[in-house]
Amino acid sequence: MLQNTSGRKAKALLGGEFVNLSAAAGDPAERAIVLRRTFEKHDIRTVIYSVDAYGRVGNPAYPIDEFDYLYDDNPLNDIRIYYHAKYLRCLLTWSSSKQCVGASADAGMPASWYQSKFHRNRFGGLHKWFAAKNNRQVRISLQQIVDAVDGSLSKKVSDDELLVRETTRETEEYLDKYILAFAREHPETTFHLVMPPYSRLRYAMWYQRGQLNAEKHQAAIRHLVAAQKVLPNIRVYGFEDQDFLDDIANYKDTGHYHPEVNVMMLRAIKSGKGRLTQESVDGYLAISRQKALDYDLRGIAEKVRDYLNGLEQSPVD
């Protein structure tokens, strides 16, 4: 969620030197491996961290044990990375292609996806999502929207108090282990913890359908905000009370926002606007919930359903 945040822009607004270590689809458990190694090798004064994907421990498609050895103190085992078929093919052809040896990248924003027309063209509104019908992220998002409306249960999972309590406990333990532990170990480092502003559409799906994601999300925010009392080196920011989340044109799917939002978040860090405190968090979450409940989820879902039905009825080429 911070892949499009510019290190140069961070430097200009906040001072210091910034390197963007964002990894596509990385969760906090995976990031912890890289972050721990970074602290071992460098004097880190400021960390800007996106609090998302909390709860997941590694991507099943890329198990942690397939790459974590790259960050240990044994350089000899690094050769294992080349045992994959991709690199063996590169070795056999002695290729110097970008796919084999990589390419130079801007350390301030090396993993930015907005540079790709493939992603950039999906901003501008729902019709832009429809135009990208073969995109996997779009297909998943559209189906989730319809399922959120059609999959109404007689009992919402958020009504299960025992399940909510257990989810809250697990969320807090996860955040403690993979994020807050670094703040405790490095009190001289300031950690700006950003709650990424997904589209209002996604929050509407969570809150209107009583999904457990809503409870987990609120628990995460409350826990991080409360942690500021004992960890004065952390700052927590949220943006769900702002209107730009309502406009689908700012998103390429239900979650990923335009790079202008990344710039806005840096400005918020500089000014302190959007920072959540123990005094403001209840009001903030109440506004977020109400905005999500007021959002026209059903109207959007009907447009998506009409579009999907049209695809099914279209003749096959």
C-alpha positions in Angstrom: 0.0 0.0 0.0 3.1 2.3 0.1 4.7 1.1 -3.1 4.0 4.4 -4.8 5.3 6.5 -1.9 8.4 8.5 -3.1 11.5 8.5 -1.0 12.4 11.9 -2.6 9.0 13.3 -1.6 9.4 12.0 2.0 12.8 13.6 2.2 11.5 16.9 0.9 8.6 16.9 3.4 10.2 15.2 6.4 13.9 15.7 6.0 16.5 12.9 6.2 17.1 10.2 3.6 14.4 7.7 2.7 14.5 4.4 0.9 11.3 2.6 0.0 11.5 -1.1 1.0 7.9 -1.9 0.1 7.4 -5.3 -1.4 4.4 -6.2 -3.4 1.8 -8.0 -1.4 4.1 -8.3 1.6 2.5 -8.8 5.0 3.9 -7.7 8.4 5.4 -11.2 9.1 7.4 -11.0 5.8 8.3 -7.4 6.3 9.6 -8.2 9.8 12.4 -10.3 8.3 13.6 -7.4 6.1 13.1 -4.8 8.8 15.1 -6.7 11.3 18.0 -7.0 8.9 17.7 -3.3 8.1 18.0 -2.3 11.7 21.0 -4.6 12.1 22.9 -2.9 9.2 21.7 0.7 9.4 21.0 3.5 11.8 17.3 4.0 11.2 15.7 7.1 12.6 12.2 7.0 10.9 10.0 4.3 9.7 6.8 4.9 7.7 4.8 1.7 7.8 1.5 0.7 6.3 -0.6 -1.5 8.7 -2.4 -3.9 6.3 -2.6 -7.7 5.8 -2.4 -8.1 9.6 -3.1 -11.7 10.4 -1.4 -13.4 7.5 2.0 -15.1 8.0 3.5 -15.4 4.6 2.0 -15.8 1.2 1.2 -19.5 0.5 2.5 -19.0 -3.1 5.9 -17.8 -1.7 6.6 -19.6 1.6 8.8 -17.6 4.0 11.3 -20.4 4.2 12.0 -20.0 0.5 13.6 -16.6 1.0 14.2 -15.8 4.7 17.7 -17.3 4.6 18.8 -14.4 2.4 18.6 -12.2 5.5 20.7 -14.4 7.9 24.4 -14.1 8.6 25.4 -16.9 6.4 26.3 -15.7 2.9 27.0 -19.2 1.7 23.4 -20.4 1.7 22.3 -17.5 -0.5 23.2 -19.6 -3.5 19.9 -21.5 -2.8 17.9 -18.7 -4.5 19.3 -19.7 -7.9 18.0 -23.3 -7.6 14.6 -22.2 -9.0 13.8 -23.2 -12.5 13.6 -19.6 -13.6 17.3 -19.0 -12.7 18.5 -22.3 -14.0 17.1 -21.4 -17.4 18.9 -18.1 -17.2 22.1 -19.8 -16.3 21.8 -22.3 -19.1 21.4 -19.5 -21.7 23.8 -17.2 -19.8 21.2 -14.5 -20.3 21.7 -10.9 -19.2 18.0 -10.0 -19.7 16.2 -8.0 -17.1 14.2 -11.0 -16.2 17.4 -12.8 -15.2 19.7 -10.2 -13.7 17.3 -7.5 -12.8 17.3 -3.8 -13.6 18.5 -0.7 -12.0 15.7 1.0 -10.0 15.1 4.2 -8.1 15.8 3.4 -4.4 13.2 6.0 -3.4 10.4 4.1 -5.1 11.7 0.8 -6.6 8.5 -1.2 -6.5 6.1 1.5 -7.8 3.3 -0.1 -9.8 1.8 3.2 -11.0 4.5 3.5 -13.7 2.8 0.7 -15.5 0.0 1.6 -18.0 -1.6 -1.8 -17.0 -2.3 -0.3 -13.6 -2.6 3.3 -14.4 -5.5 2.9 -16.9 -7.8 1.5 -14.2 -8.2 4.8 -12.4 -11.1 7.1 -13.3 -14.3 5.3 -12.3 -16.2 2.0 -12.4 -16.2 2.0 -16.2 -12.5 1.8 -16.1 -12.7 -1.3 -14.0 -15.1 -2.8 -16.5 -12.7 -2.0 -19.3 -10.0 -4.0 -17.5 -12.2 -7.1 -17.4 -9.4 -9.6 -17.8 -7.4 -8.2 -14.9 -7.3 -10.6 -12.0 -7.6 -7.9 -9.3 -10.6 -6.4 -11.0 -12.3 -9.7 -11.5 -11.8 -10.6 -7.8 -13.0 -7.1 -6.7 -16.2 -7.2 -8.9 -17.1 -10.7 -7.7 -16.6 -9.7 -4.0 -18.9 -6.7 -4.4 -21.7 -8.9 -5.8 -21.1 -11.7 -3.2 -21.1 -9.1 -0.4 -24.7 -8.2 -1.3 -25.9 -11.7 -2.3 -24.3 -13.6 0.5 -26.3 -12.1 3.3 -26.5 -14.5 6.3 -29.3 -14.7 8.8 -26.6 -14.2 11.5 -23.7 -11.9 10.8 -20.4 -13.1 12.0 -19.9 -9.8 13.9 -22.8 -10.8 16.1 -20.8 -13.7 17.5 -19.3 -12.1 20.6 -17.0 -15.0 21.3 -15.6 -15.0 17.8 -15.1 -11.2 17.9 -13.2 -11.5 21.2 -11.0 -14.2 19.9 -10.3 -12.3 16.7 -9.5 -9.2 18.7 -7.0 -11.1 20.8 -5.3 -12.7 17.8 -5.1 -9.3 16.0 -3.5 -7.7 19.0 -1.0 -10.5 19.4 -0.1 -10.3 15.8 0.5 -6.5 15.9 2.6 -6.9 19.0 4.8 -9.6 17.5 5.4 -8.2 14.0 5.1 -4.4 14.3 5.1 -3.1 17.9 8.1 -5.3 18.9 10.3 -3.1 16.7 9.1 0.1 18.3 9.9 -1.5 21.7 13.4 -2.6 20.6 14.2 0.7 19.0 12.9 3.6 21.2 15.2 6.0 19.3 13.3 5.4 16.1 10.0 7.1 15.2 7.4 4.8 13.7 4.7 6.4 11.6 2.0 3.7 11.4 -0.5 4.5 8.6 -3.8 2.7 8.3 -4.2 2.7 4.5 -7.4 4.4 3.2 -9.1 1.7 1.2 -12.1 2.8 -0.9 -15.4 3.4 1.0 -16.8 0.6 -1.1 -14.6 -1.9 0.7 -15.5 -0.6 4.1 -19.2 -0.7 3.1 -18.8 -4.3 2.3 -17.3 -4.9 5.7 -19.7 -2.9 7.8 -23.0 -3.4 6.0 -22.6 -7.1 5.7 -21.3 -7.6 9.3 -18.0 -9.1 8.2 -15.4 -10.0 10.7 -12.9 -7.8 8.8 -14.7 -4.7 10.3 -14.2 -6.0 13.8 -10.5 -6.9 13.2 -9.9 -3.5 11.6 -11.4 -1.6 14.6 -9.5 -3.8 17.0 -6.2 -3.1 15.2 -6.8 0.7 15.3 -7.7 0.7 18.9 -4.8 -1.4 19.9 -2.2 0.7 18.1 -3.7 3.9 19.4 -3.6 2.6 23.0 0.0 1.5 22.4 1.0 5.1 21.9 0.7 5.6 25.7 3.5 3.2 26.5 5.4 3.7 23.2 5.9 7.4 22.7 7.9 6.7 19.5 4.9 5.5 17.5 2.3 7.7 15.7 -0.9 6.2 14.2 -2.7 7.8 11.3 -6.2 7.2 9.8 -8.1 8.8 6.9 -11.4 7.0 6.8 -13.2 10.2 7.9 -12.2 12.0 4.7 -14.4 12.2 1.6 -12.0 11.1 -1.1 -12.6 7.4 -0.1 -16.2 7.8 -1.5 -14.9 8.4 -5.1 -14.2 5.2 -7.0 -12.2 7.2 -9.5 -9.4 7.4 -6.9 -9.0 3.6 -6.9 -8.0 0.9 -9.4 -9.9 -1.7 -7.4 -11.5 -1.7 -3.9 -8.2 -1.2 -2.2 -5.4 0.4 -4.2 -5.4 4.2 -4.3 -3.9 6.8 -6.6 -0.3 8.0 -5.8 -1.7 11.4 -4.9 -3.0 9.7 -1.8 0.5 8.6 -1.0 1.6 12.2 -1.1 -1.3 13.2 1.0 -0.3 10.7 3.7 3.3 12.2 3.8 1.8 15.6 4.2 -0.4 14.3 7.0 2.7 12.9 8.8 4.4 16.3 8.5 1.4 18.3 9.8 0.1 15.8 12.2 -3.3 15.9 10.5 -5.0 12.5 10.6 -3.1 11.4 13.7 -5.3 9.2 16.0 -5.2 9.6 19.7 -6.9 8.0 22.7 -9.2 11.0 22.8 -10.1 11.0 19.1 -10.3 7.3 18.2 -13.9 6.7 19.3 -15.2 9.6 17.3 -13.1 8.6 14.3 -14.3 5.0 14.2 -17.9 6.2 14.7 -17.6 8.4 11.6 -15.9 5.7 9.6 -18.6 3.2 10.4 -21.4 5.6 9.6 -19.9 6.6 6.3 -19.6 3.0 5.4 -23.2 2.2 6.4 -24.5 5.2 4.4 -22.6 4.2 1.2 -24.7 2.9 -1.7 -23.3 -0.6 -1.8 -26.4 -2.1 -3.3 -26.5 0.5 -6.1 -22.8 -0.2 -7.0 -23.5 -4.0 -6.8 -26.4 -3.7 -9.2 -24.2 -2.0 -11.8 -21.6 -4.6 -11.3 -24.2 -7.4 -11.6 -25.5 -5.9 -14.9 -22.0 -5.8 -16.2 -21.2 -9.4 -15.2 -24.5 -10.6 -16.7 -23.7 -8.9 -19.9 -20.4 -10.7 -20.1 -22.1 -14.1 -19.6 -24.6 -13.3 -22.4 -21.9 -12.1 -24.9 -21.2 -14.5 -27.7 -17.9 -16.3 -27.5 -15.3 -15.3 -30.1 
